[in-house]
Amino acid sequence: MLIRTRNKIEYVLKNTFVGWQTKRQIIVLESDDWGTVRMSSRDSYQKLLSFGIPVDKIHYTKYDALESESDLQSLFETLSKYKDSTGRPPVLTANCLMANPDFKRIKDNDFRHYYFQPVQETFSNYPNHENSFKLWKEGYKNRIFHPQFHGREHVNVNRWMKALRANLVETRLAFEHGVFGISMHGSNEKRKSYMEALAAETGEEAAQIHEIVAEGLAMFRSSFGYPSASFIAPNYTWSSDLERTLLRNDVKFIQGNKMQAEPLLQINGGVFRKVHYTGKRNELGQIYLVRNCHFEPSSAPKNDWVGECLKRIDKAFRSNRPAIVSSHRVNFIGYLDEKNRNENLRLLAVLLKTILSRWPEVEFLSTDELGELIQKNNK
């Protein structure tokens, strides 16, 4: 409790007196989980629910799914309606996963080995998704969808495979329906999170994670023709030692929340909470960018997300800080429930329109553009 309180005080002090400042009114929209499979279909959702798995209690398993063509087109249409003081539209820094588990190969090999498939192949296996990767690239070309690296896949390979081999009932049922992302909070099983993709518990697992991240970054570069300048760890959980592997692969900026959960190998399952702030540099010279605003309407639809986000943006600007807004993919997905997408895009439109009215000098930047600005100003 003492450590947690000290960390909170340290965060407040550093963001008040130390974090990077600018008179420019900058907004960065960051969105995680693009390209990953969560709930595979409406039919899978209903079947898992009928088996007694409370997938309706967690918004990710209730609404989140691989983005369809219509999901992307609807999002792009909304973003394209608005322009900032420089004439540029809002740009969504889309933190992408480059692969998903290959469920068929894993099962065919009796769960002895893990196999993955590139995200392009996953898109081709889903209905209404054939052109989704092409749309990613079109969004990038039009500067409304800016892919950055979130991981090779959003699953902790070792934890998930161990659970599958141990025949955990809910985990195996989900697997049979093309799902790995059942939250531990929406499960009857007592286990650790499968979504913490980079959480190692042994030295061997830590070494494997370095290889996974390096491979994922190589896949990113091959897929888009440029290296990812920034990175955000799934579930904000990563080892600081991993930052060397990131730097070797041209990652200069590290996105995140105010706290990094750093796995402690000497304490199985333990974590150390490390404080970060926007503009902070690590010993390698990489710059941390910390989210200070949130727009997550799928998580609690009754909340006033527009009003609360505007308050946080106002606070950031009054403190001469950039406003870095977190808004996960789940908010823009209608593949399982169109009402989820449509209502949240309506709210996004209200948010953007109000921002431009209240702060006419606002500028929309991508994560790496903000990182480059901080790097340039700090030289």
Secondary structure as UniProt FT lines:
FT   HELIX           2..17
FT   STRAND          26..34
FT   HELIX           42..50
FT   TURN            51..52
FT   TURN            55..56
FT   HELIX           59..63
FT   HELIX           69..80
FT   TURN            85..86
FT   STRAND          92..97
FT   STRAND          99..101
FT   HELIX           103..108
FT   TURN            109..111
FT   STRAND          116..118
FT   HELIX           119..124
FT   TURN            127..128
FT   TURN            130..131
FT   HELIX           132..141
FT   TURN            142..143
FT   STRAND          145..151
FT   HELIX           157..165
FT   TURN            166..167
FT   HELIX           169..176
FT   TURN            177..178
FT   HELIX           184..186
FT   TURN            197..198
FT   HELIX           203..224
FT   STRAND          230..231
FT   HELIX           234..236
FT   TURN            240..241
FT   HELIX           242..248
FT   TURN            249..250
FT   STRAND          253..256
FT   STRAND          259..264
FT   TURN            265..266
FT   TURN            268..269
FT   STRAND          270..275
FT   TURN            278..279
FT   TURN            283..284
FT   STRAND          287..290
FT   STRAND          293..294
FT   HELIX           297..299
FT   TURN            301..302
FT   HELIX           305..318
FT   TURN            319..320
FT   STRAND          323..326
FT   HELIX           329..332
FT   HELIX           338..358
FT   TURN            360..361
FT   STRAND          363..365
FT   HELIX           367..377
//
